[in-house]
Amino acid sequence: MKMKNKVDITVGICVKNSEKTPIRETIESILNQTFPRERIEIIVVDDGCTDRTIPIIVDLLSKAKVSYYIYSTGGKGRSAARQMVVDNAHGKFVVWVDDDTVLLNSFFQEQFDIINKNPLIGAVQGKIGYWPTGSLVAKLEYLSMSRDYEFKFLKRDPKTLGTGSNMFRLSAIKKAGGFDRKIGRRAGEDTDITRRIKTLGYRLSLSQAESKHIFGLKNWKDLWSKYVYYGYGMHYLHRKHKNLISFMSRSLPVRFAEAIVCSLVAFKKTREIVSFLLPLFAVLKSAAWWFGFIKAHIKDRDKFLKRNYD
């Protein structure tokens, strides 16, 4: 597509076999933003799709008056896909929109107004809303992650942020050295880059811009697998960044105690009985995270022993 005169926002869409996700709703929510479409470009990165994800996206984008580009990593993983967006972006700011997210119409404008006015902000994170899925596990995941159900003394200035649906200053990402491709298919590319951005002196900010998150958790097995994956990825970051992980705050008793408070706040605001399951839910997630972390530690130890003593 022909480049526009001025691009303020680059939208990065990194996908892999997203045909069965609400990817159509995700793309339509991007196209329906109140932010001027002529000041937006969209970069789609195919991270090894073998289904109809890319044809679906191209069909929607080709009918809209928007600049878009398609790239491929050859299946190198999320970190490489994120970096491909950075390498090809023309916007001053980058926002990644994942296939499990639907943006409210004013999302870009609200994020842009905050980060554009303050050059010290490196990234800004919006609020997570809930996309009804009918799954109890998905509902509990939303309640456990939403800022709306945190008690005041649990609210902290973010030390790291995610990437999905958050807006980043492109120059801050580049100054931080970009995404770490060594992460590969592990989790944690978002924690790593925002940690390095903050180390440079940038602020990580929160906003009220809202997106509806589609928690693709159908059962408890899905939840366990998700957090084992997170724990596995965080082992690499623990070795890379000293003091990144507070093991005390991740202990099962602490997670349980925090979740008790959050469950009371959630019930007070929602009157949903499922809120009282949050403490046990938190313990299960923490146990899965530790299982993944320890598994990665054992694997790395075995590699070290084999390399040095075989």
WOBEL-V665276 format. One record per residue. N is the residue number from 1. PHI is phi as a letter, one per 30 degrees, with the letter a starting at -180 (none if undefined). PSI is psi as a letter, one per 30 degrees, with the letter a starting at -180 (NA if undefined). NEAR is the number of other C-alpha atoms within 12 Angstrom. Layout:
BEGIN
N | PHI | PSI | NEAR
N | PHI | PSI | NEAR
END
This chain:
BEGIN
1 | none | l | 16
2 | d | k | 13
3 | d | k | 20
4 | d | l | 21
5 | d | e | 13
6 | b | k | 18
7 | c | k | 26
8 | c | e | 33
9 | b | k | 43
10 | c | k | 43
11 | c | j | 48
12 | c | k | 45
13 | c | j | 46
14 | c | j | 45
15 | b | l | 46
16 | b | j | 32
17 | h | i | 24
18 | c | g | 31
19 | e | e | 22
20 | c | g | 17
21 | c | l | 27
22 | d | h | 27
23 | d | e | 34
24 | d | e | 28
25 | d | e | 30
26 | d | e | 37
27 | d | e | 43
28 | d | e | 25
29 | d | f | 32
30 | d | e | 43
31 | d | f | 37
32 | c | g | 25
33 | d | k | 28
34 | d | f | 21
35 | d | k | 25
36 | e | k | 22
37 | d | e | 27
38 | d | f | 25
39 | c | g | 30
40 | b | k | 39
41 | b | l | 42
42 | b | k | 46
43 | c | j | 41
44 | c | k | 41
45 | c | j | 44
46 | d | j | 36
47 | c | h | 33
48 | j | h | 25
49 | d | k | 25
50 | b | g | 16
51 | c | a | 18
52 | c | g | 21
53 | e | e | 31
54 | d | e | 33
55 | e | e | 21
56 | d | e | 27
57 | d | e | 37
58 | d | e | 28
59 | e | e | 17
60 | d | e | 24
61 | d | e | 30
62 | d | f | 20
63 | c | f | 15
64 | c | l | 22
65 | d | i | 21
66 | b | k | 31
67 | d | k | 32
68 | b | l | 39
69 | b | k | 31
70 | c | k | 31
71 | b | l | 31
72 | b | k | 27
73 | c | f | 27
74 | i | g | 18
75 | i | h | 22
76 | d | f | 27
77 | j | l | 31
78 | d | e | 38
79 | d | e | 34
80 | d | e | 33
81 | d | e | 39
82 | e | e | 48
83 | d | e | 40
84 | d | e | 33
85 | d | e | 44
86 | e | e | 40
87 | d | f | 24
88 | c | g | 26
89 | d | k | 39
90 | c | f | 30
91 | d | l | 34
92 | d | f | 30
93 | b | l | 41
94 | b | k | 46
95 | b | k | 45
96 | c | k | 47
97 | c | j | 41
98 | d | l | 39
99 | d | g | 37
100 | c | g | 37
101 | b | k | 38
102 | b | k | 38
103 | d | k | 42
104 | d | l | 34
105 | e | f | 24
106 | c | g | 24
107 | e | e | 36
108 | d | e | 45
109 | d | e | 32
110 | d | e | 29
111 | d | e | 42
112 | d | e | 38
113 | d | e | 23
114 | d | e | 31
115 | d | f | 36
116 | d | f | 26
117 | d | f | 14
118 | b | j | 18
119 | d | f | 24
120 | d | f | 22
121 | d | k | 33
122 | c | f | 44
123 | a | k | 48
124 | b | k | 47
125 | c | k | 40
126 | c | a | 39
127 | c | k | 33
128 | c | k | 35
129 | c | l | 30
130 | c | k | 31
131 | c | j | 28
132 | e | k | 22
133 | b | f | 23
134 | i | g | 16
135 | c | k | 22
136 | d | e | 25
137 | d | e | 33
138 | d | e | 28
139 | d | e | 34
140 | d | e | 40
141 | d | e | 43
142 | d | e | 35
143 | d | e | 39
144 | d | f | 41
145 | c | f | 27
146 | d | k | 27
147 | d | f | 27
148 | d | f | 27
149 | c | g | 33
150 | d | k | 26
151 | d | l | 23
152 | e | e | 14
153 | d | f | 11
154 | c | f | 21
155 | d | k | 18
156 | b | l | 14
157 | d | k | 16
158 | d | k | 22
159 | d | f | 29
160 | b | l | 31
161 | b | l | 32
162 | d | a | 32
163 | c | e | 39
164 | e | k | 37
165 | i | g | 42
166 | c | k | 45
167 | c | k | 46
168 | c | k | 54
169 | d | j | 45
170 | e | e | 39
171 | d | e | 26
172 | d | e | 34
173 | d | e | 38
174 | d | e | 27
175 | d | e | 21
176 | d | f | 25
177 | j | g | 22
178 | i | a | 31
179 | d | k | 35
180 | d | j | 34
181 | d | f | 25
182 | d | f | 22
183 | d | e | 30
184 | h | b | 23
185 | c | g | 26
186 | d | l | 32
187 | d | l | 33
188 | j | g | 38
189 | d | f | 35
190 | d | e | 39
191 | d | e | 35
192 | d | e | 40
193 | d | e | 41
194 | d | e | 43
195 | d | e | 39
196 | d | e | 34
197 | d | e | 34
198 | d | e | 30
199 | d | f | 22
200 | d | f | 21
201 | j | f | 19
202 | d | l | 30
203 | c | k | 30
204 | c | k | 39
205 | c | l | 33
206 | c | k | 30
207 | b | l | 28
208 | c | g | 25
209 | d | k | 28
210 | c | k | 32
211 | b | k | 36
212 | d | k | 32
213 | c | k | 36
214 | c | j | 32
215 | d | j | 35
216 | d | h | 31
217 | c | j | 28
218 | c | f | 21
219 | a | a | 20
220 | d | f | 21
221 | d | e | 16
222 | d | e | 21
223 | d | e | 31
224 | e | e | 28
225 | d | e | 25
226 | d | e | 30
227 | d | f | 32
228 | d | e | 29
229 | d | e | 29
230 | d | e | 34
231 | d | e | 33
232 | d | e | 31
233 | d | e | 36
234 | d | f | 36
235 | d | e | 35
236 | d | e | 34
237 | d | e | 31
238 | d | e | 24
239 | d | e | 17
240 | d | e | 21
241 | c | j | 20
242 | d | k | 15
243 | i | g | 13
244 | d | e | 24
245 | c | k | 24
246 | c | j | 15
247 | d | f | 20
248 | d | e | 12
249 | d | f | 16
250 | c | g | 25
251 | d | l | 22
252 | d | e | 24
253 | d | e | 20
254 | d | e | 20
255 | d | e | 30
256 | d | e | 27
257 | d | e | 23
258 | d | e | 30
259 | d | f | 36
260 | d | e | 28
261 | d | e | 28
262 | d | e | 37
263 | d | e | 38
264 | d | e | 27
265 | d | e | 28
266 | d | e | 32
267 | d | e | 25
268 | d | e | 19
269 | d | e | 17
270 | c | f | 18
271 | i | g | 13
272 | c | k | 19
273 | e | f | 19
274 | d | f | 26
275 | e | e | 32
276 | d | f | 26
277 | d | f | 28
278 | e | e | 37
279 | d | e | 30
280 | d | e | 26
281 | d | e | 37
282 | d | e | 37
283 | d | e | 28
284 | d | e | 33
285 | d | e | 37
286 | d | e | 34
287 | d | e | 28
288 | d | e | 30
289 | d | e | 33
290 | d | e | 29
291 | d | e | 26
292 | d | e | 29
293 | d | e | 32
294 | d | e | 24
295 | e | e | 23
296 | d | e | 28
297 | d | e | 23
298 | d | e | 16
299 | d | e | 17
300 | d | e | 19
301 | d | e | 16
302 | d | e | 15
303 | d | e | 14
304 | d | e | 13
305 | d | e | 12
306 | d | e | 11
307 | d | e | 10
308 | c | f | 9
309 | b | f | 9
310 | d | NA | 8
END
